[in-house]
Amino acid sequence: MRFQKFLPVLLLSTFGFSAIAADRPNFVWIVSEDNSKHYLSLFDEAGVETPNIEALAAQGITYTRAFSNSPVCSVARTTLATGCFAPRIGTQFHRRSKSAELPEGLDVFYGILTKAGYYTTNNSKQDYNVTISKETWSESSKKADWRNRPEADQPFFHMQSHAESHESSLHFSQESYENDPTKNDPDKVILPPYFPDTPLFRYTYARYLDNIQTIDGIVGKTVARLEEDGLLEDTFVFYFGDHGGVLPRGKGYVYESGLHVPLVIRVPEKWKHLVSEETGTEQPGFVSFIDFGPTVLNLAGIEVPDQMDGSPFLGEGIKAADVALNDTAFGYADRFDEKYEMIRTLRVGDWKYMRSFQPWYPDGLQNNYRYKMLAYREWRDLFRNGKLGSDQRQFFDSKPAEMLFNLAEDPHEVNDLSADPAHQDRLKEMRDTLTNQLKSLPDLSFFPENVLFDEAMGNPVAFGQKQKARIGELIDTANLMLEPFGEGKDKLALALKSDDPMQRLWAASSCAAFGTEAEELAGTAMPLLNDEAPIVRIRAAEFLGRIGKTDPRKTLLDVINGTDHYLAALIALNALVYFHDHSDLAYPVEIESLTARFDDREFGNRLSYFRGDWLTGTAKKKKKP
């Protein structure tokens, strides 16, 4: 059976693609940028009607629980391309400071299709955090199209991305807000409870619903082109969002609004035998971006590489009933442009566990690109003026190191149950499951990005395997912030004095999470303000600055103005913005205290914020290392 299953690959190398084209399905991916499932009535009552996407659903499968593993473009698209969890392969930072190299024997699945004889086209966004070869795509450009394939019977994979729903589509001006009406009625939109109910938020929501309807029209035109070419019943058509978004607290955040995406797959008549679901039905099983590539490979009869983390959910050997049992999704967030915060999520059924490793940072920490949106800025102004209710102000407050949500009763994740005695068993079970997941990867983010840049990116997977035991120990130290302080303080005291700088880093992080509760360790932590590792100095300054034992600006400015590593400086700038905007103590920053030492976009973004010209200035592009 194994020989017969992969016979087309053998024929390919011997006779060329035309000998086997009729035995392979085609694929078209229609990708709308930056939208979660919440904006389509097919998935959510607050969404808009999308008749063309609904027509796909009637002739295919609607996946009601499909997830991007990351809430931002480059990390999500790299996860799609590789079928691998980004923190395992070193692709978790948006945008990359250095491209990760894939381990020997693993290629992005687009390249695997190309080598197997598919005509592969991408129109046209790539945005990968991993190095790919020039031979990955048959063509990747704004002119790329399945119609360009050299022979009509060559099977094809075509991906097209559409920015009409991108975050930038909501970067409209005050003048546009006042003068450009929306097709959807702002008075009729259903706002989530974490938004302030203002005319601007209603208008922004309605304008985005207009954008989703534009996407729906694009879907219809693409399907019509396939039908015109006589290819529709030979082609699997996927429609999905490349991650969540894009109103505030969507893109860039690992709530459901950032991770839960719409997914509809139209099943062609010719290839129905590869799909056990009935067309026109919903599939409730969890599928994630790590699974999309393996699914296409399986449908094409191509072996899925063992090094991929995902599994097929369609194709030969896959039963709908088995897919329906999948109930787990893993999410991750690290750096978004210049903004750092490490968070991991685990969803099991209707329960969501969220683990923040720098919980003193609020979600609303400055990220220049986010705050180009008028609604973001209005939300922050309302917070600063004390005009928000408890649900609306959560975005600007620090948070617990772990949170637990019952999505069946609280789909917008505003009611944290982590301190509820009735849910402690579930909390511990999900905590342990996530901890085991991070250790088994292993999760490379327990080393700061500057260390990974210097030591890991030539082969991140090999680096992770070499450091796996060490990473497990670092996770144990980081998890001390989850225990009562009295139970873990002796371990924290020892870790603060460890010979391993990464142990000192995570001990200081745990102390910073405890805040004043860990004040008795301030004396032990004080020497770390002069630590040889810049990242340790940064975390010590955050701990001691939060409890008023030192002015953190001196240490942070010494790192920013003195380090030779721009990523260490960027991490320090992240902390400096936190103290400037969100600390309970007064630590304002004057731009004159900062030296513009690095010609880097993210570094420039932070400087422009302190200068006050971040809305009008143009940050320099990142230099490629």
Sequence and secondary structure as in RCSB ss.txt:
>XXXX:A:sequence
MRFQKFLPVLLLSTFGFSAIAADRPNFVWIVSEDNSKHYLSLFDEAGVETPNIEALAAQGITYTRAFSNSPVCSV
ARTTLATGCFAPRIGTQFHRRSKSAELPEGLDVFYGILTKAGYYTTNNSKQDYNVTISKETWSESSKKADWRNRP
EADQPFFHMQSHAESHESSLHFSQESYENDPTKNDPDKVILPPYFPDTPLFRYTYARYLDNIQTIDGIVGKTVAR
LEEDGLLEDTFVFYFGDHGGVLPRGKGYVYESGLHVPLVIRVPEKWKHLVSEETGTEQPGFVSFIDFGPTVLNLA
GIEVPDQMDGSPFLGEGIKAADVALNDTAFGYADRFDEKYEMIRTLRVGDWKYMRSFQPWYPDGLQNNYRYKMLA
YREWRDLFRNGKLGSDQRQFFDSKPAEMLFNLAEDPHEVNDLSADPAHQDRLKEMRDTLTNQLKSLPDLSFFPEN
VLFDEAMGNPVAFGQKQKARIGELIDTANLMLEPFGEGKDKLALALKSDDPMQRLWAASSCAAFGTEAEELAGTA
MPLLNDEAPIVRIRAAEFLGRIGKTDPRKTLLDVINGTDHYLAALIALNALVYFHDHSDLAYPVEIESLTARFDD
REFGNRLSYFRGDWLTGTAKKKKKP
>XXXX:A:secstr
 HHHHTHHHHHHHHH GGGTGGGS EEEEEEETT  GGGBTTT TTSB  HHHHHHHHTEEEEEEEE SSSSHHH
HHHHHHH S HHHHT  SBS SS B   TT   HHHHHHHTT EEEEES    SB   TTS SEESTT  GGG S
STTS EEEEEEEGGGSGGGG   HHHHHH   SS GGG    TTS   HHHHHHHHHHHHHHHHHHHHHHHHHHH
HHHTT GGGEEEEEEESS   STTSTTS SHHHHEEEEEEE  GGGGGG  S TTEEE S EEHHHHHHHHHHHT
T    TT S   SSSTT  HHHHTT  EEEEEEEEETTEEEEEEEEEETTEEEEEESSTTS TT   TTGGGSHH
HHHHHHHHHTT   HHHHGGGS   SEEEEETTT TT  S  TT GGGHHHHHHHHHHHHHHHHHTT GGGS HH
HHHHHTTTSHHHHHHHTHHHHHHHHHHHGGGGS HHHHHHHHHHHHT SSHHHHHHHHHHHHHHGGGGGGGHHHH
GGGGG SSHHHHHHHHHHHHHTTSS HHHHHHHHHHH S HHHHHHHHHHHHHHHHT SS     GGG       
HHHHHHHHHHHT TTTS        
